[in-house]
């Protein structure tokens, strides 16, 4: 059953002046989880609220909407400048007195969590769930649909109407380094890579590639029959992630 807590509403501002909508649940102790959602999702969606409630038993939780998503401003850059959004959430957690910060990202949010920890740092544990190891992956039907939505004007309009997600019309220039190219910089911060063997978007090779490019301390959890990201995450998996983060971020 979901832990019924009314989050503290937060309006955060990034270094490039984008307003980020977020919610904060106070928790016991000095650990704060920061939840990074997947593409077209929102911290206000039921799956993220459920995860936030479960992790709140282990510490505080800040969940944010990336730029172009939900009630946040700006336009989505699908994993590039979103590291600035995550950095604003980390700063908000520090201002509230938390001594340990664990970032848990799902799909696009997992890629952002990896890139943020590698390029900005300032966190104490990183969990990447169902994340891509590399960009422009089109070898599954769902990812071909995602690329259609991102790259075509009609696709961007469809996503805006259906999901409320506003995607920047211009592609990356320059192309940011992919998660597998920077993940080795996260160490000595502990990294947990979680990937399902039934992921319809990014097959297990992505999780293995990310883990293989990382440095210790690192762990890889291959989850049997697990699909994709926050929607497929079971209460048992979220509890294990919370336990791992609490133990690893000391």
Protein Blocks (a to p, Z undefined) as FASTA:
>chain_A
ZZdddddddddddfkopacdddddddehjbdcdddddehiafkbmklmmmmmmmmmnmcc
dddddehiajbgcjdehhpammmmmmmmmmmmmmnopabdcdddehjlmmmmmmmmmmng
opabdcdehiafbghiakbfklmmmmmmmmpmklmmmmmmmnopacdfbdcddddddfkl
mmmmmpmcdcdddddfkbfkbgfklmmmmmmmpccdddddddehiaehjllpcfklmmmm
mmmmmmmmZZ
